[in-house]
Amino acid sequence: MRTHRRAGVAVLAAALLTTPLASCGGDDEAAGEGFTVGLLLPSRAVPRWEHADRPLIEAKVRKLCPGCRVEYANAENDVSRQRQQMISMVTKGAKVLILDAADTRAVRSSIQEARRAGVPVIAYDRLAEGPITGYVGFDGLQVGRLQGKALLKAMGRHAGKGNVVMMNGDPTSPNAASYRKGAMSELAGQVRIARSYNTLDWSTQNAHTNMSAAIAALGPDRIDGVLAANDNIAAGAIAALKSAGVTEFPPVTGQDADLDAVRRIVKGEQYMTVYKPFEKEAAAVAAMAVAVGRGDDPRDSATTTTDSPTDKRIPSVLLQPSAVTARDIGRTLVKGGLYTTGQICPPELRAACDRADLTGGPGR
């Protein structure tokens, strides 16, 4: 791994050092008429990146800076690919990068080289290591606390001696550690963590494999709760429970308010999800990127600061998530404009949506 990283750094350094700093902005950019904003997202495995974050960020950048252009790239969970994408964007003249890192440690050297080339990097949703200029995301500890608290409430009398399967996120993401830490602050001493797994790539298939192993070890009737770090993982866990013949599901948590997850909540298969208003997150990072691209101080766009493993007091915007169960869908997701009741309630879910007081609600 170290050898590959050194090689990647050498390639990136060579590419950046042979690129004149003037290429980061032409005459129009100097006049403030527009510039290129690079947007690098980590994967297609989690639906939100392509379906929510990308279009929201692109639209907000265009609104704030009509002359600006967004160049987009998706790493598809490949760190080397994301490094090359960063090289390409810098050499093509991007003036600022918005980076959701595929691996927050592995891109550290790439961020350092981008900084040396005069291209600031703003970390998005995941706090990347290295000399980032700013950070926009959500309070990961609070996400985990919301999940843990909701799981305890749903388990009710089964809490205490109940068996919980922890389905954590990808260990390369610092968010995964924050989610787990927040959840354990609620669960420690309250339940028995019978099995715990890391889910590589936040993959539904990997979650299915891990949950199947937990079911084989514990038995399908001896799982009283599932702490799933996000909705992708929840989908894999629920599919494994179905494959084992389970019809009365233990409470399963989630995160991201994916449409499929919201429908599972309506059906009673998933207990809750954590909603993070992506529109606010996208708006905040677009505003910071445009401001930094124009030469403004990122602290003017920030509301707080964050410490990373490599840097202190990074100008940041940290937004607050909220828990969503069946009774919250209407007032949180529908009234908030994320989905219409028509999207959530296809004909086959009409009866379930009636029970959740969704049918005929706003947005129908």
Contacts in CASP RR format, 6 or more apart in sequence:
PFRMAT RR
TARGET T0000
AUTHOR 0000-0000-0000
METHOD contacts of the structure
MODEL  1
MRTHRRAGVAVLAAALLTTPLASCGGDDEAAGEGFTVGLLLPSRAVPRWE
HADRPLIEAKVRKLCPGCRVEYANAENDVSRQRQQMISMVTKGAKVLILD
AADTRAVRSSIQEARRAGVPVIAYDRLAEGPITGYVGFDGLQVGRLQGKA
LLKAMGRHAGKGNVVMMNGDPTSPNAASYRKGAMSELAGQVRIARSYNTL
DWSTQNAHTNMSAAIAALGPDRIDGVLAANDNIAAGAIAALKSAGVTEFP
PVTGQDADLDAVRRIVKGEQYMTVYKPFEKEAAAVAAMAVAVGRGDDPRD
SATTTTDSPTDKRIPSVLLQPSAVTARDIGRTLVKGGLYTTGQICPPELR
AACDRADLTGGPGR
4 80 0 8 1.000
5 106 0 8 1.000
5 109 0 8 1.000
8 80 0 8 1.000
8 83 0 8 1.000
8 109 0 8 1.000
9 109 0 8 1.000
9 110 0 8 1.000
9 113 0 8 1.000
11 83 0 8 1.000
11 87 0 8 1.000
12 83 0 8 1.000
12 86 0 8 1.000
12 87 0 8 1.000
12 109 0 8 1.000
12 110 0 8 1.000
12 113 0 8 1.000
13 113 0 8 1.000
15 87 0 8 1.000
15 90 0 8 1.000
15 91 0 8 1.000
16 87 0 8 1.000
16 90 0 8 1.000
16 91 0 8 1.000
16 113 0 8 1.000
16 114 0 8 1.000
16 116 0 8 1.000
16 117 0 8 1.000
17 116 0 8 1.000
17 117 0 8 1.000
19 90 0 8 1.000
19 91 0 8 1.000
19 93 0 8 1.000
19 117 0 8 1.000
21 117 0 8 1.000
21 118 0 8 1.000
23 91 0 8 1.000
23 93 0 8 1.000
24 90 0 8 1.000
24 93 0 8 1.000
24 94 0 8 1.000
24 95 0 8 1.000
24 117 0 8 1.000
24 118 0 8 1.000
24 119 0 8 1.000
25 35 0 8 1.000
25 93 0 8 1.000
25 95 0 8 1.000
28 34 0 8 1.000
28 35 0 8 1.000
29 35 0 8 1.000
29 95 0 8 1.000
32 294 0 8 1.000
33 67 0 8 1.000
34 65 0 8 1.000
34 67 0 8 1.000
34 68 0 8 1.000
34 69 0 8 1.000
35 65 0 8 1.000
35 68 0 8 1.000
35 69 0 8 1.000
35 94 0 8 1.000
35 95 0 8 1.000
35 96 0 8 1.000
35 293 0 8 1.000
36 68 0 8 1.000
36 69 0 8 1.000
36 70 0 8 1.000
36 71 0 8 1.000
36 89 0 8 1.000
36 92 0 8 1.000
36 93 0 8 1.000
36 94 0 8 1.000
36 95 0 8 1.000
37 61 0 8 1.000
37 68 0 8 1.000
37 69 0 8 1.000
37 70 0 8 1.000
37 71 0 8 1.000
37 94 0 8 1.000
37 95 0 8 1.000
37 96 0 8 1.000
37 97 0 8 1.000
37 98 0 8 1.000
37 286 0 8 1.000
37 289 0 8 1.000
37 290 0 8 1.000
37 293 0 8 1.000
38 70 0 8 1.000
38 71 0 8 1.000
38 72 0 8 1.000
38 73 0 8 1.000
38 89 0 8 1.000
38 94 0 8 1.000
38 96 0 8 1.000
38 97 0 8 1.000
38 98 0 8 1.000
39 54 0 8 1.000
39 57 0 8 1.000
39 58 0 8 1.000
39 70 0 8 1.000
39 71 0 8 1.000
39 72 0 8 1.000
39 73 0 8 1.000
39 97 0 8 1.000
39 98 0 8 1.000
40 72 0 8 1.000
40 73 0 8 1.000
40 74 0 8 1.000
40 75 0 8 1.000
40 82 0 8 1.000
40 85 0 8 1.000
40 86 0 8 1.000
40 89 0 8 1.000
40 97 0 8 1.000
40 98 0 8 1.000
40 99 0 8 1.000
40 100 0 8 1.000
40 101 0 8 1.000
41 49 0 8 1.000
41 50 0 8 1.000
41 53 0 8 1.000
41 54 0 8 1.000
41 72 0 8 1.000
41 73 0 8 1.000
41 74 0 8 1.000
41 75 0 8 1.000
41 100 0 8 1.000
42 49 0 8 1.000
42 74 0 8 1.000
42 75 0 8 1.000
42 77 0 8 1.000
42 82 0 8 1.000
42 100 0 8 1.000
42 101 0 8 1.000
42 102 0 8 1.000
42 126 0 8 1.000
43 49 0 8 1.000
43 74 0 8 1.000
43 75 0 8 1.000
43 76 0 8 1.000
43 77 0 8 1.000
43 102 0 8 1.000
43 201 0 8 1.000
43 202 0 8 1.000
44 50 0 8 1.000
44 74 0 8 1.000
44 76 0 8 1.000
45 77 0 8 1.000
45 201 0 8 1.000
45 202 0 8 1.000
45 203 0 8 1.000
45 204 0 8 1.000
45 232 0 8 1.000
46 202 0 8 1.000
46 230 0 8 1.000
46 232 0 8 1.000
46 256 0 8 1.000
47 232 0 8 1.000
47 256 0 8 1.000
47 258 0 8 1.000
47 259 0 8 1.000
47 260 0 8 1.000
48 256 0 8 1.000
48 258 0 8 1.000
48 278 0 8 1.000
49 74 0 8 1.000
49 100 0 8 1.000
50 74 0 8 1.000
52 278 0 8 1.000
52 279 0 8 1.000
52 282 0 8 1.000
53 100 0 8 1.000
53 124 0 8 1.000
53 125 0 8 1.000
53 278 0 8 1.000
53 281 0 8 1.000
53 282 0 8 1.000
54 72 0 8 1.000
56 278 0 8 1.000
56 279 0 8 1.000
56 282 0 8 1.000
56 283 0 8 1.000
57 70 0 8 1.000
57 98 0 8 1.000
57 282 0 8 1.000
57 285 0 8 1.000
57 286 0 8 1.000
58 70 0 8 1.000
58 72 0 8 1.000
60 282 0 8 1.000
60 283 0 8 1.000
60 286 0 8 1.000
60 287 0 8 1.000
61 68 0 8 1.000
61 70 0 8 1.000
61 286 0 8 1.000
61 289 0 8 1.000
61 290 0 8 1.000
62 68 0 8 1.000
62 70 0 8 1.000
64 286 0 8 1.000
64 287 0 8 1.000
64 290 0 8 1.000
65 290 0 8 1.000
65 294 0 8 1.000
68 290 0 8 1.000
71 89 0 8 1.000
71 92 0 8 1.000
71 94 0 8 1.000
73 82 0 8 1.000
73 85 0 8 1.000
73 88 0 8 1.000
73 89 0 8 1.000
75 81 0 8 1.000
75 82 0 8 1.000
75 85 0 8 1.000
75 102 0 8 1.000
77 102 0 8 1.000
77 201 0 8 1.000
78 102 0 8 1.000
79 102 0 8 1.000
79 103 0 8 1.000
79 106 0 8 1.000
79 107 0 8 1.000
81 102 0 8 1.000
82 101 0 8 1.000
82 102 0 8 1.000
82 103 0 8 1.000
82 107 0 8 1.000
82 110 0 8 1.000
83 106 0 8 1.000
83 107 0 8 1.000
83 110 0 8 1.000
86 97 0 8 1.000
86 99 0 8 1.000
86 107 0 8 1.000
86 110 0 8 1.000
86 114 0 8 1.000
87 110 0 8 1.000
89 97 0 8 1.000
90 97 0 8 1.000
90 114 0 8 1.000
90 117 0 8 1.000
90 119 0 8 1.000
93 119 0 8 1.000
94 119 0 8 1.000
95 119 0 8 1.000
95 293 0 8 1.000
96 119 0 8 1.000
96 120 0 8 1.000
96 121 0 8 1.000
96 122 0 8 1.000
96 133 0 8 1.000
96 289 0 8 1.000
96 292 0 8 1.000
96 293 0 8 1.000
97 114 0 8 1.000
97 119 0 8 1.000
97 120 0 8 1.000
97 121 0 8 1.000
97 122 0 8 1.000
98 122 0 8 1.000
98 124 0 8 1.000
98 285 0 8 1.000
98 286 0 8 1.000
98 289 0 8 1.000
99 107 0 8 1.000
99 111 0 8 1.000
99 121 0 8 1.000
99 122 0 8 1.000
99 123 0 8 1.000
99 124 0 8 1.000
99 128 0 8 1.000
99 132 0 8 1.000
100 123 0 8 1.000
100 124 0 8 1.000
100 125 0 8 1.000
100 126 0 8 1.000
101 107 0 8 1.000
101 123 0 8 1.000
101 126 0 8 1.000
101 128 0 8 1.000
102 172 0 8 1.000
103 172 0 8 1.000
104 123 0 8 1.000
104 126 0 8 1.000
104 127 0 8 1.000
104 128 0 8 1.000
104 129 0 8 1.000
104 172 0 8 1.000
104 173 0 8 1.000
104 174 0 8 1.000
105 129 0 8 1.000
105 172 0 8 1.000
106 172 0 8 1.000
107 128 0 8 1.000
107 129 0 8 1.000
108 128 0 8 1.000
108 129 0 8 1.000
108 130 0 8 1.000
108 310 0 8 1.000
111 121 0 8 1.000
111 128 0 8 1.000
111 129 0 8 1.000
111 130 0 8 1.000
111 131 0 8 1.000
111 132 0 8 1.000
112 130 0 8 1.000
112 131 0 8 1.000
114 120 0 8 1.000
114 121 0 8 1.000
115 121 0 8 1.000
115 131 0 8 1.000
120 132 0 8 1.000
120 133 0 8 1.000
120 134 0 8 1.000
120 292 0 8 1.000
120 293 0 8 1.000
120 298 0 8 1.000
121 128 0 8 1.000
121 131 0 8 1.000
121 132 0 8 1.000
121 133 0 8 1.000
122 132 0 8 1.000
122 133 0 8 1.000
122 134 0 8 1.000
122 135 0 8 1.000
122 136 0 8 1.000
122 285 0 8 1.000
122 288 0 8 1.000
122 289 0 8 1.000
122 292 0 8 1.000
122 298 0 8 1.000
123 132 0 8 1.000
123 134 0 8 1.000
123 135 0 8 1.000
123 136 0 8 1.000
123 314 0 8 1.000
124 135 0 8 1.000
124 136 0 8 1.000
124 137 0 8 1.000
124 281 0 8 1.000
124 285 0 8 1.000
125 136 0 8 1.000
125 137 0 8 1.000
125 138 0 8 1.000
125 175 0 8 1.000
125 281 0 8 1.000
126 173 0 8 1.000
126 174 0 8 1.000
126 175 0 8 1.000
127 135 0 8 1.000
127 174 0 8 1.000
127 175 0 8 1.000
127 306 0 8 1.000
127 308 0 8 1.000
127 314 0 8 1.000
128 308 0 8 1.000
129 308 0 8 1.000
129 309 0 8 1.000
129 310 0 8 1.000
129 311 0 8 1.000
130 308 0 8 1.000
130 310 0 8 1.000
130 311 0 8 1.000
131 310 0 8 1.000
131 311 0 8 1.000
132 308 0 8 1.000
132 311 0 8 1.000
132 314 0 8 1.000
133 292 0 8 1.000
133 298 0 8 1.000
133 315 0 8 1.000
134 288 0 8 1.000
134 292 0 8 1.000
134 298 0 8 1.000
134 302 0 8 1.000
134 314 0 8 1.000
134 315 0 8 1.000
134 316 0 8 1.000
135 306 0 8 1.000
135 308 0 8 1.000
135 314 0 8 1.000
135 315 0 8 1.000
135 316 0 8 1.000
135 317 0 8 1.000
136 281 0 8 1.000
136 284 0 8 1.000
136 285 0 8 1.000
136 288 0 8 1.000
136 316 0 8 1.000
136 317 0 8 1.000
136 319 0 8 1.000
137 281 0 8 1.000
137 284 0 8 1.000
137 285 0 8 1.000
137 316 0 8 1.000
137 317 0 8 1.000
137 318 0 8 1.000
137 319 0 8 1.000
138 276 0 8 1.000
138 281 0 8 1.000
138 318 0 8 1.000
138 319 0 8 1.000
138 320 0 8 1.000
138 321 0 8 1.000
139 318 0 8 1.000
139 319 0 8 1.000
139 320 0 8 1.000
139 321 0 8 1.000
140 175 0 8 1.000
140 178 0 8 1.000
140 179 0 8 1.000
140 182 0 8 1.000
140 321 0 8 1.000
141 178 0 8 1.000
141 181 0 8 1.000
141 182 0 8 1.000
141 185 0 8 1.000
142 182 0 8 1.000
142 320 0 8 1.000
142 321 0 8 1.000
143 175 0 8 1.000
143 178 0 8 1.000
143 179 0 8 1.000
143 182 0 8 1.000
143 255 0 8 1.000
143 274 0 8 1.000
143 276 0 8 1.000
143 321 0 8 1.000
144 178 0 8 1.000
144 179 0 8 1.000
144 180 0 8 1.000
144 181 0 8 1.000
144 182 0 8 1.000
144 183 0 8 1.000
144 185 0 8 1.000
144 186 0 8 1.000
144 274 0 8 1.000
145 182 0 8 1.000
145 183 0 8 1.000
145 185 0 8 1.000
145 186 0 8 1.000
146 274 0 8 1.000
146 321 0 8 1.000
146 322 0 8 1.000
146 323 0 8 1.000
147 179 0 8 1.000
147 183 0 8 1.000
147 186 0 8 1.000
147 227 0 8 1.000
147 229 0 8 1.000
147 253 0 8 1.000
147 254 0 8 1.000
147 255 0 8 1.000
147 272 0 8 1.000
147 274 0 8 1.000
147 323 0 8 1.000
148 182 0 8 1.000
148 183 0 8 1.000
148 186 0 8 1.000
148 187 0 8 1.000
148 227 0 8 1.000
148 253 0 8 1.000
149 186 0 8 1.000
149 323 0 8 1.000
150 251 0 8 1.000
150 253 0 8 1.000
150 271 0 8 1.000
150 272 0 8 1.000
150 323 0 8 1.000
150 325 0 8 1.000
151 164 0 8 1.000
151 183 0 8 1.000
151 186 0 8 1.000
151 187 0 8 1.000
151 191 0 8 1.000
151 225 0 8 1.000
151 227 0 8 1.000
151 251 0 8 1.000
151 253 0 8 1.000
151 271 0 8 1.000
152 159 0 8 1.000
152 186 0 8 1.000
152 187 0 8 1.000
152 190 0 8 1.000
152 191 0 8 1.000
154 225 0 8 1.000
154 251 0 8 1.000
154 271 0 8 1.000
154 272 0 8 1.000
155 162 0 8 1.000
155 164 0 8 1.000
155 191 0 8 1.000
155 224 0 8 1.000
155 225 0 8 1.000
155 250 0 8 1.000
155 251 0 8 1.000
158 224 0 8 1.000
158 225 0 8 1.000
159 190 0 8 1.000
159 191 0 8 1.000
159 224 0 8 1.000
160 189 0 8 1.000
160 190 0 8 1.000
160 191 0 8 1.000
160 192 0 8 1.000
161 192 0 8 1.000
162 191 0 8 1.000
162 192 0 8 1.000
162 224 0 8 1.000
162 225 0 8 1.000
163 191 0 8 1.000
163 192 0 8 1.000
163 194 0 8 1.000
163 218 0 8 1.000
163 222 0 8 1.000
163 223 0 8 1.000
163 224 0 8 1.000
163 225 0 8 1.000
164 187 0 8 1.000
164 191 0 8 1.000
164 192 0 8 1.000
164 193 0 8 1.000
164 194 0 8 1.000
164 223 0 8 1.000
164 224 0 8 1.000
164 225 0 8 1.000
164 226 0 8 1.000
164 227 0 8 1.000
165 194 0 8 1.000
165 195 0 8 1.000
165 196 0 8 1.000
165 197 0 8 1.000
165 211 0 8 1.000
165 214 0 8 1.000
165 218 0 8 1.000
165 223 0 8 1.000
165 225 0 8 1.000
165 226 0 8 1.000
165 227 0 8 1.000
165 237 0 8 1.000
166 180 0 8 1.000
166 183 0 8 1.000
166 193 0 8 1.000
166 195 0 8 1.000
166 196 0 8 1.000
166 197 0 8 1.000
166 227 0 8 1.000
167 197 0 8 1.000
167 199 0 8 1.000
167 207 0 8 1.000
167 210 0 8 1.000
167 211 0 8 1.000
167 226 0 8 1.000
167 227 0 8 1.000
167 228 0 8 1.000
167 229 0 8 1.000
167 233 0 8 1.000
167 234 0 8 1.000
167 237 0 8 1.000
168 176 0 8 1.000
168 179 0 8 1.000
168 180 0 8 1.000
168 196 0 8 1.000
168 197 0 8 1.000
168 198 0 8 1.000
168 199 0 8 1.000
168 229 0 8 1.000
169 176 0 8 1.000
169 179 0 8 1.000
169 180 0 8 1.000
169 198 0 8 1.000
169 199 0 8 1.000
169 202 0 8 1.000
169 229 0 8 1.000
169 230 0 8 1.000
169 233 0 8 1.000
170 176 0 8 1.000
170 198 0 8 1.000
170 199 0 8 1.000
170 200 0 8 1.000
170 201 0 8 1.000
170 202 0 8 1.000
171 177 0 8 1.000
171 198 0 8 1.000
171 200 0 8 1.000
173 202 0 8 1.000
176 198 0 8 1.000
176 229 0 8 1.000
179 229 0 8 1.000
179 255 0 8 1.000
180 229 0 8 1.000
183 227 0 8 1.000
187 193 0 8 1.000
187 227 0 8 1.000
191 224 0 8 1.000
191 225 0 8 1.000
194 214 0 8 1.000
194 218 0 8 1.000
194 222 0 8 1.000
194 223 0 8 1.000
195 213 0 8 1.000
195 214 0 8 1.000
195 217 0 8 1.000
195 218 0 8 1.000
197 210 0 8 1.000
197 211 0 8 1.000
197 213 0 8 1.000
197 214 0 8 1.000
199 206 0 8 1.000
199 207 0 8 1.000
199 210 0 8 1.000
199 229 0 8 1.000
199 233 0 8 1.000
200 206 0 8 1.000
202 229 0 8 1.000
202 230 0 8 1.000
202 232 0 8 1.000
202 233 0 8 1.000
203 232 0 8 1.000
204 232 0 8 1.000
204 233 0 8 1.000
204 235 0 8 1.000
204 236 0 8 1.000
204 239 0 8 1.000
205 236 0 8 1.000
207 228 0 8 1.000
207 232 0 8 1.000
207 233 0 8 1.000
207 234 0 8 1.000
207 235 0 8 1.000
207 236 0 8 1.000
207 237 0 8 1.000
207 240 0 8 1.000
208 236 0 8 1.000
208 237 0 8 1.000
208 239 0 8 1.000
208 240 0 8 1.000
211 226 0 8 1.000
211 236 0 8 1.000
211 237 0 8 1.000
211 239 0 8 1.000
211 240 0 8 1.000
211 241 0 8 1.000
212 240 0 8 1.000
212 243 0 8 1.000
212 244 0 8 1.000
214 223 0 8 1.000
215 223 0 8 1.000
215 240 0 8 1.000
215 241 0 8 1.000
215 244 0 8 1.000
219 244 0 8 1.000
220 241 0 8 1.000
220 244 0 8 1.000
220 245 0 8 1.000
220 246 0 8 1.000
223 241 0 8 1.000
223 250 0 8 1.000
224 250 0 8 1.000
225 250 0 8 1.000
225 251 0 8 1.000
225 252 0 8 1.000
226 234 0 8 1.000
226 237 0 8 1.000
226 250 0 8 1.000
226 251 0 8 1.000
226 252 0 8 1.000
226 253 0 8 1.000
227 253 0 8 1.000
228 234 0 8 1.000
228 237 0 8 1.000
228 252 0 8 1.000
228 253 0 8 1.000
228 254 0 8 1.000
228 255 0 8 1.000
229 253 0 8 1.000
229 254 0 8 1.000
229 255 0 8 1.000
230 254 0 8 1.000
230 255 0 8 1.000
230 256 0 8 1.000
231 254 0 8 1.000
231 255 0 8 1.000
231 256 0 8 1.000
231 257 0 8 1.000
231 258 0 8 1.000
231 260 0 8 1.000
231 261 0 8 1.000
231 270 0 8 1.000
231 273 0 8 1.000
232 256 0 8 1.000
232 258 0 8 1.000
233 254 0 8 1.000
234 252 0 8 1.000
234 253 0 8 1.000
234 254 0 8 1.000
234 261 0 8 1.000
234 264 0 8 1.000
234 270 0 8 1.000
234 273 0 8 1.000
235 260 0 8 1.000
235 261 0 8 1.000
235 264 0 8 1.000
237 252 0 8 1.000
238 249 0 8 1.000
238 252 0 8 1.000
238 264 0 8 1.000
238 269 0 8 1.000
238 270 0 8 1.000
241 249 0 8 1.000
241 250 0 8 1.000
249 268 0 8 1.000
249 269 0 8 1.000
249 270 0 8 1.000
251 271 0 8 1.000
251 272 0 8 1.000
252 269 0 8 1.000
252 270 0 8 1.000
252 271 0 8 1.000
253 270 0 8 1.000
253 271 0 8 1.000
253 272 0 8 1.000
253 273 0 8 1.000
253 274 0 8 1.000
254 261 0 8 1.000
254 270 0 8 1.000
254 272 0 8 1.000
254 273 0 8 1.000
254 274 0 8 1.000
255 273 0 8 1.000
255 274 0 8 1.000
255 276 0 8 1.000
255 321 0 8 1.000
256 273 0 8 1.000
256 274 0 8 1.000
256 275 0 8 1.000
256 276 0 8 1.000
257 273 0 8 1.000
257 274 0 8 1.000
257 275 0 8 1.000
257 276 0 8 1.000
257 324 0 8 1.000
257 333 0 8 1.000
257 338 0 8 1.000
258 273 0 8 1.000
259 339 0 8 1.000
259 343 0 8 1.000
259 344 0 8 1.000
261 270 0 8 1.000
261 273 0 8 1.000
262 273 0 8 1.000
262 324 0 8 1.000
262 329 0 8 1.000
262 333 0 8 1.000
262 339 0 8 1.000
262 344 0 8 1.000
263 344 0 8 1.000
263 346 0 8 1.000
263 349 0 8 1.000
264 270 0 8 1.000
265 271 0 8 1.000
265 272 0 8 1.000
265 273 0 8 1.000
265 324 0 8 1.000
265 325 0 8 1.000
265 326 0 8 1.000
265 329 0 8 1.000
266 326 0 8 1.000
266 329 0 8 1.000
266 344 0 8 1.000
266 345 0 8 1.000
266 349 0 8 1.000
266 352 0 8 1.000
266 353 0 8 1.000
266 356 0 8 1.000
266 358 0 8 1.000
267 349 0 8 1.000
267 352 0 8 1.000
268 326 0 8 1.000
268 352 0 8 1.000
271 325 0 8 1.000
272 323 0 8 1.000
272 324 0 8 1.000
272 325 0 8 1.000
273 323 0 8 1.000
273 324 0 8 1.000
274 321 0 8 1.000
274 322 0 8 1.000
274 323 0 8 1.000
274 324 0 8 1.000
275 321 0 8 1.000
275 322 0 8 1.000
275 323 0 8 1.000
275 324 0 8 1.000
275 332 0 8 1.000
275 333 0 8 1.000
275 338 0 8 1.000
276 319 0 8 1.000
276 321 0 8 1.000
277 319 0 8 1.000
277 338 0 8 1.000
280 319 0 8 1.000
281 319 0 8 1.000
284 301 0 8 1.000
284 317 0 8 1.000
284 319 0 8 1.000
285 317 0 8 1.000
287 301 0 8 1.000
288 298 0 8 1.000
288 301 0 8 1.000
288 302 0 8 1.000
288 315 0 8 1.000
288 317 0 8 1.000
291 297 0 8 1.000
291 298 0 8 1.000
291 300 0 8 1.000
291 301 0 8 1.000
292 298 0 8 1.000
292 301 0 8 1.000
298 315 0 8 1.000
299 315 0 8 1.000
301 315 0 8 1.000
301 317 0 8 1.000
302 315 0 8 1.000
302 316 0 8 1.000
302 317 0 8 1.000
303 316 0 8 1.000
303 317 0 8 1.000
303 318 0 8 1.000
304 316 0 8 1.000
304 317 0 8 1.000
304 318 0 8 1.000
305 312 0 8 1.000
305 313 0 8 1.000
305 314 0 8 1.000
305 315 0 8 1.000
305 316 0 8 1.000
306 313 0 8 1.000
306 314 0 8 1.000
306 316 0 8 1.000
306 318 0 8 1.000
307 313 0 8 1.000
307 314 0 8 1.000
308 314 0 8 1.000
322 328 0 8 1.000
322 332 0 8 1.000
324 332 0 8 1.000
324 333 0 8 1.000
326 355 0 8 1.000
326 356 0 8 1.000
327 356 0 8 1.000
327 357 0 8 1.000
329 344 0 8 1.000
329 356 0 8 1.000
329 358 0 8 1.000
330 341 0 8 1.000
330 356 0 8 1.000
330 357 0 8 1.000
330 358 0 8 1.000
330 361 0 8 1.000
330 362 0 8 1.000
333 339 0 8 1.000
333 344 0 8 1.000
334 340 0 8 1.000
334 341 0 8 1.000
334 344 0 8 1.000
334 358 0 8 1.000
334 361 0 8 1.000
334 362 0 8 1.000
334 363 0 8 1.000
335 362 0 8 1.000
340 363 0 8 1.000
340 364 0 8 1.000
341 353 0 8 1.000
341 358 0 8 1.000
341 359 0 8 1.000
341 360 0 8 1.000
341 361 0 8 1.000
341 362 0 8 1.000
341 363 0 8 1.000
341 364 0 8 1.000
342 363 0 8 1.000
342 364 0 8 1.000
344 353 0 8 1.000
344 358 0 8 1.000
345 352 0 8 1.000
345 353 0 8 1.000
345 358 0 8 1.000
345 359 0 8 1.000
350 359 0 8 1.000
353 359 0 8 1.000
END
